[in-house]
Amino acid sequence: MSVVYVVMGVSGCGKTTIGKKLAAALNLPFYDADDFHPQANIDKMTSGKPLQDSDRWPWLDALAIKINTWSQAEGAVLACSALKEVYRERLYSDNVFAKAKQNFVYLDASFGTISKRLASRQNHFFNPSLLQSQYDTLEVPTYGIKVSVAQSTDQILTDILKEIEA
């Protein structure tokens, strides 16, 4: 089975940017979980309404199928918020989750940093008014790789690769 790394954190923390860099460094395909949201979820977030768990379950189940497929092939890097433990568990089958915990990369960021980033972000469906709901939902993982985003993207990547290679 090949490794699927999940780069996670709140919206605006750099999941896509870091995920793409990590995928390139590891010579793996990159996927963004946002691309798998059903239109109803996108519409809801665009209008400033936070998703409920009932909105997320079908999306997470679809991602779980993809993760299983990618792990049977060459592996992958997936950018996915995965804010709650139950969401992370849902991405993997029970017998795989324990081993997969080490493959989560949590991008740690303060509310102030992300608020500034979202204010300048364009062409994304996530409504910045939802940021507080992201932090309210976030359950910081006690496993995997934790990296602060208060540094350059190159340094973030270096830190992640050191942990992977350790």
C-alpha positions as CSV (number, residue, x, y, z in Angstrom):
1,M,0.0,0.0,0.0
2,S,1.3,3.5,-0.9
3,V,1.2,6.5,1.3
4,V,-1.5,9.2,1.0
5,Y,-0.5,12.3,2.9
6,V,-3.3,14.6,4.0
7,V,-2.3,18.3,4.4
8,M,-4.9,19.7,6.8
9,G,-6.0,22.8,8.6
10,V,-8.4,25.7,8.4
11,S,-9.3,27.5,5.2
12,G,-6.5,29.8,4.1
13,C,-3.7,28.1,6.0
14,G,-1.9,27.1,2.8
15,K,-3.1,23.5,2.3
16,T,-3.2,23.7,-1.5
17,T,0.1,25.6,-1.8
18,I,2.0,23.3,0.6
19,G,0.2,20.2,-0.7
20,K,1.3,20.9,-4.3
21,K,4.9,21.6,-3.2
22,L,4.9,18.4,-1.1
23,A,3.5,16.3,-4.0
24,A,6.2,17.7,-6.3
25,A,9.0,17.0,-3.8
26,L,7.7,13.4,-3.3
27,N,6.8,12.9,-7.0
28,L,3.2,12.1,-6.1
29,P,-0.1,13.4,-7.6
30,F,-1.8,16.2,-5.8
31,Y,-5.5,16.5,-5.2
32,D,-7.6,19.2,-3.5
33,A,-10.6,18.0,-1.5
34,D,-12.4,21.2,-2.4
35,D,-12.6,19.8,-6.0
36,F,-14.8,16.9,-4.7
37,H,-17.4,19.1,-2.9
38,P,-20.9,18.7,-4.3
39,Q,-22.3,22.0,-5.7
40,A,-24.8,22.3,-2.8
41,N,-21.8,22.5,-0.4
42,I,-20.1,25.1,-2.5
43,D,-23.3,27.1,-2.8
44,K,-23.8,27.0,1.0
45,M,-20.3,28.1,1.8
46,T,-20.4,30.9,-0.8
47,S,-23.5,32.3,0.8
48,G,-21.7,32.4,4.2
49,K,-23.4,29.4,5.7
50,P,-21.2,26.9,7.5
51,L,-21.4,23.2,6.5
52,Q,-23.1,20.8,8.9
53,D,-21.8,17.3,9.5
54,S,-24.7,16.0,7.4
55,D,-23.3,18.1,4.5
56,R,-19.8,16.7,5.0
57,W,-20.5,12.9,5.3
58,P,-21.1,12.2,1.5
59,W,-18.1,14.4,0.6
60,L,-15.9,12.6,3.2
61,D,-17.1,9.2,2.0
62,A,-16.3,10.1,-1.6
63,L,-12.8,11.2,-0.4
64,A,-12.3,7.9,1.5
65,I,-13.0,6.0,-1.7
66,K,-10.4,8.1,-3.5
67,I,-7.8,7.7,-0.8
68,N,-8.3,3.9,-0.9
69,T,-7.8,4.0,-4.7
70,W,-4.7,6.3,-4.5
71,S,-3.2,4.1,-1.8
72,Q,-3.6,1.1,-4.0
73,A,-1.7,2.9,-6.8
74,E,1.2,5.3,-6.4
75,G,0.0,7.3,-3.3
76,A,-0.9,10.9,-3.3
77,V,-1.0,14.2,-1.4
78,L,-4.5,15.5,-0.5
79,A,-5.3,19.0,0.7
80,C,-8.3,18.6,3.0
81,S,-9.5,20.6,6.0
82,A,-10.2,17.4,8.0
83,L,-10.9,19.7,11.0
84,K,-12.5,17.1,13.4
85,E,-11.1,13.8,14.5
86,V,-14.3,12.0,13.3
87,Y,-13.7,13.5,9.8
88,R,-10.1,12.2,9.8
89,E,-11.3,8.8,10.9
90,R,-13.9,8.8,8.2
91,L,-11.2,9.3,5.5
92,Y,-9.8,5.8,6.3
93,S,-11.2,2.4,7.1
94,D,-10.9,1.4,10.7
95,N,-8.0,-1.0,10.1
96,V,-6.0,1.6,8.2
97,F,-6.6,4.8,10.3
98,A,-4.2,3.8,13.1
99,K,-1.3,3.6,10.6
100,A,-2.5,6.5,8.5
101,K,-2.3,9.0,11.5
102,Q,1.4,9.6,10.9
103,N,0.5,10.8,7.3
104,F,-1.5,13.8,8.4
105,V,0.3,17.2,8.1
106,Y,-1.3,19.8,10.2
107,L,-0.7,23.4,9.1
108,D,-0.9,25.4,12.4
109,A,-2.0,29.0,12.0
110,S,-3.3,31.8,14.2
111,F,-6.7,33.3,13.6
112,G,-5.1,36.7,12.9
113,T,-2.8,35.3,10.3
114,I,-5.5,33.5,8.4
115,S,-8.0,36.4,8.7
116,K,-5.4,38.6,6.9
117,R,-4.8,36.0,4.2
118,L,-8.5,35.5,3.5
119,A,-9.1,39.2,3.2
120,S,-6.7,39.3,0.3
121,R,-7.7,36.0,-1.3
122,Q,-9.7,36.1,-4.6
123,N,-11.6,33.6,-6.7
124,H,-12.4,31.1,-3.9
125,F,-15.8,30.1,-2.8
126,F,-15.0,30.1,0.9
127,N,-16.6,33.1,2.5
128,P,-14.2,34.7,5.0
129,S,-17.1,35.2,7.5
130,L,-16.9,31.5,8.1
131,L,-13.4,31.5,9.5
132,Q,-14.5,31.6,13.1
133,S,-16.7,28.5,12.5
134,Q,-13.6,26.7,11.2
135,Y,-11.6,27.5,14.4
136,D,-14.7,26.5,16.5
137,T,-14.8,23.1,14.7
138,L,-11.0,22.5,14.7
139,E,-9.8,19.6,16.8
140,V,-6.0,19.8,16.6
141,P,-4.5,16.3,16.0
142,T,-2.1,15.0,18.6
143,Y,-0.4,12.9,15.9
144,G,1.2,13.3,12.5
145,I,3.3,16.3,11.5
146,K,2.6,19.7,12.9
147,V,4.1,22.8,11.1
148,S,3.6,26.5,11.8
149,V,2.6,28.5,8.8
150,A,4.4,31.6,10.3
151,Q,7.4,30.9,8.1
152,S,8.1,30.7,4.4
153,T,6.5,28.0,2.3
154,D,10.0,26.7,1.5
155,Q,10.8,26.3,5.2
156,I,7.4,24.7,5.8
157,L,8.2,22.1,3.1
158,T,11.7,21.5,4.5
159,D,10.2,20.9,8.0
160,I,7.6,18.5,6.6
161,L,10.2,16.5,4.5
162,K,12.5,16.2,7.6
163,E,9.6,14.6,9.5
164,I,8.8,12.3,6.7
165,E,12.4,11.2,6.3
166,A,12.9,10.7,10.0
